[in-house]
Amino acid sequence: MTLLAERDGAVTTLRLNNPARGNALSPALVEALAAALEAATRDGTRLVVLRGEGRHFCTGFDLSDLAELSDGDLLLRVVRIELLLQQLHAMPIATLAVGSGRTFGAGADLFAACDHRLALEGASFSFPGPAFGLALGTARLAARIGGTAARRLLLAGREVKAAEALALGLATQVMADPAAAIGEAAVAAARLEAPTVALLHERTRGADDAADLAALVRSAARPGLRARIEAYRAAMQR
């Protein structure tokens, strides 16, 4: 199974379960996450916790089959991921991500979309999408850390360690063991009813979903997406 779900009272923990691929987001994992998040809104869950099996939280897109994909296939995949991120960001219940190991690309966007963002010691974060022409989740990132900081991070494409992620506001806490922080988040989440949480998310999230989706589609629809990704991967292997 690409996703493991565990319910403990009002807390649902979803574990990305493809450690051999760094828990990269395959189409199957994206759809499983979307279904699990939708189920959590109906079953009495008050806090959703996202974690990764193994060392890493999520290392971005799963491109293990890149050679078989057309630009159109890739466009569909990135749109589905953006819709998943919007779903997560607008959840009517509290959300928490535990960033561990390498939290890169769409994985870093998944982390940034959550209310509570716990970075484990030694974790690192990066948003390399602009290097191959993708504008994914840019407004959400800007809402988290400010427009100037987001532009610098996206333009540079550099890796950010946990302490800097905390200073930027990308992470809300840095720790070795997230158990106590998850417990505190669960207590806080139980204070408010789901409609109130949904309203608070709507009024404070500071992102324009339609504009973000349009920007992503424009960036991904430019011819040569697969070639740009292949060039980026080759450059990273040098």
C-alpha positions in Angstrom: 0.0 0.0 0.0 1.3 3.4 -0.9 -0.5 5.1 2.1 -0.9 3.8 5.6 -3.8 5.2 7.7 -4.2 4.9 11.5 -6.9 6.3 13.6 -6.4 7.1 17.3 -9.4 8.8 18.8 -9.8 12.1 16.9 -6.4 11.9 15.3 -5.8 10.3 11.9 -2.2 9.6 10.9 -1.5 9.2 7.2 2.0 7.7 6.4 3.4 8.0 2.9 4.6 4.5 2.3 7.2 4.2 -0.4 10.5 4.7 1.4 12.5 3.1 -1.4 11.5 6.1 -3.5 11.8 8.7 -0.7 8.0 8.6 -0.5 7.8 10.5 -3.8 4.3 11.4 -5.0 3.2 8.8 -7.5 -0.3 9.1 -9.1 -1.5 6.3 -6.9 -0.2 8.0 -3.7 -1.8 11.3 -4.7 -5.2 9.7 -5.2 -4.9 7.7 -2.0 -4.1 10.9 -0.1 -7.0 12.8 -1.6 -9.4 10.0 -0.7 -8.0 9.7 2.8 -8.3 13.4 3.4 -11.9 13.4 2.2 -12.7 10.5 4.5 -11.2 12.4 7.4 -13.6 15.2 7.0 -16.5 12.9 7.5 -15.4 10.4 10.2 -15.0 12.7 13.2 -11.3 13.3 12.8 -10.1 16.6 14.3 -6.4 16.4 13.4 -4.7 14.8 10.4 -1.0 14.1 10.8 1.1 13.5 7.7 4.3 11.5 8.0 6.7 9.6 5.8 7.8 6.0 6.3 11.6 5.6 6.5 14.1 8.4 6.5 12.3 11.1 4.3 9.0 12.8 4.5 8.5 13.3 0.7 11.0 13.9 -2.0 8.6 15.4 -4.6 7.2 14.0 -7.8 7.8 10.3 -8.5 9.4 10.4 -11.9 10.6 6.8 -12.0 8.6 6.4 -15.3 9.6 9.8 -16.8 10.9 8.2 -20.0 7.4 6.9 -20.7 5.5 10.2 -20.1 4.5 12.9 -22.5 4.3 16.6 -21.7 0.5 16.1 -21.4 0.9 13.2 -19.0 3.2 15.4 -16.8 0.7 18.3 -17.0 -2.1 16.1 -15.7 0.1 14.8 -12.8 1.1 18.3 -11.6 -2.5 19.5 -11.8 -3.6 16.6 -9.7 -0.9 17.4 -7.1 -1.9 21.1 -7.0 -5.6 20.1 -6.4 -4.4 17.8 -3.6 -2.5 20.7 -2.1 -5.5 22.9 -2.3 -7.7 20.3 -0.7 -5.2 19.9 2.2 -4.8 23.7 2.6 -8.6 24.1 2.9 -9.4 21.2 5.2 -12.1 21.9 7.7 -10.0 20.2 10.4 -6.5 20.9 11.7 -3.5 19.4 9.8 0.0 18.7 10.8 3.1 17.5 8.8 6.3 16.1 10.2 9.2 17.0 7.9 12.0 14.5 8.1 15.1 13.9 6.1 14.7 15.4 2.6 11.4 17.3 2.1 11.7 18.5 -1.4 9.6 19.8 -4.3 6.0 18.8 -4.1 6.8 17.2 -0.7 7.9 20.6 0.6 4.6 22.1 -0.8 2.7 19.3 1.0 4.5 20.3 4.2 3.8 24.0 3.7 0.1 23.5 3.2 -0.4 22.2 6.7 -1.3 24.2 9.8 1.4 22.7 12.1 4.7 22.1 10.4 7.1 20.2 12.6 10.7 19.9 11.3 12.7 17.1 12.8 16.3 17.8 13.6 18.4 17.2 10.4 15.5 17.8 8.0 16.0 19.9 4.9 13.6 21.6 2.6 13.8 22.7 -1.1 11.5 23.9 -3.8 13.3 23.0 -7.1 10.3 23.3 -9.4 11.3 26.7 -11.0 14.5 25.0 -12.2 12.4 23.1 -14.7 9.8 25.8 -15.3 7.0 24.8 -12.8 5.2 27.3 -10.6 3.7 25.0 -8.0 2.2 26.3 -4.7 3.9 29.7 -5.0 1.1 31.8 -3.4 0.8 29.3 -0.4 4.5 29.6 0.2 4.4 33.4 0.0 1.5 33.4 2.5 3.6 31.3 4.9 7.0 33.1 4.7 6.3 36.4 2.9 6.6 37.3 -0.7 10.3 38.5 -0.6 11.5 35.4 1.3 9.5 33.1 -1.0 11.0 34.8 -4.2 14.5 34.4 -2.8 14.0 30.8 -1.9 12.4 29.9 -5.3 14.8 31.8 -7.4 17.9 30.4 -5.6 16.5 26.8 -5.4 18.7 26.2 -2.4 18.3 23.7 0.4 17.1 25.1 3.7 17.9 23.3 6.9 15.5 22.9 9.8 16.7 25.9 11.8 16.4 28.2 8.9 13.0 26.8 8.0 11.9 27.8 11.5 13.3 31.3 11.2 11.5 31.8 7.8 8.2 30.5 9.2 8.2 27.5 6.9 8.4 25.3 10.0 6.5 26.1 13.1 8.7 24.0 15.4 12.0 22.0 15.3 12.4 19.0 17.5 13.9 15.5 17.8 10.7 13.8 18.8 7.3 15.1 17.6 5.1 13.1 20.0 4.4 15.8 22.5 3.8 18.5 19.9 1.3 16.2 18.1 -0.5 15.6 21.4 -0.7 19.4 22.0 -2.0 20.0 18.4 -4.7 17.3 19.0 -5.9 19.0 22.2 -6.0 22.4 20.4 -7.8 20.9 17.4 -10.6 19.5 19.6 -11.5 23.0 20.9 -13.2 24.1 17.7 -16.0 22.6 15.5 -15.2 21.7 11.9 -17.3 24.6 10.4 -15.4 27.1 12.5 -12.0 25.7 11.4 -13.1 25.8 7.8 -14.1 29.4 8.1 -10.9 30.3 9.8 -8.9 28.6 7.0 -10.9 30.4 4.4 -10.4 33.8 5.9 -6.7 33.5 6.9 -5.0 31.2 4.3 -4.0 34.2 2.1 -3.8 32.2 -1.2 -5.8 32.4 -4.4 -6.4 28.8 -5.5 -7.7 29.7 -8.9 -4.7 31.9 -9.6 -2.3 29.3 -8.3 -3.8 26.6 -10.5 -3.8 28.9 -13.6 -0.1 29.8 -13.0 0.8 26.1 -12.6 -1.0 25.2 -15.8 0.6 28.0 -17.8 4.1 26.9 -16.6 3.5 23.2 -17.2 1.8 23.7 -20.6 4.9 25.4 -22.1 6.3 22.8 -24.6 9.2 20.8 -23.5 8.4 20.0 -19.8 9.8 16.5 -19.9 13.0 17.7 -21.6 13.4 20.4 -18.9 12.9 17.9 -16.1 15.4 15.5 -17.8 17.9 18.3 -18.1 17.5 19.3 -14.4 17.9 15.7 -13.3 21.1 15.3 -15.4 22.5 18.5 -13.9 21.8 17.3 -10.4 23.7 14.1 -11.0 26.9 15.8 -12.1 
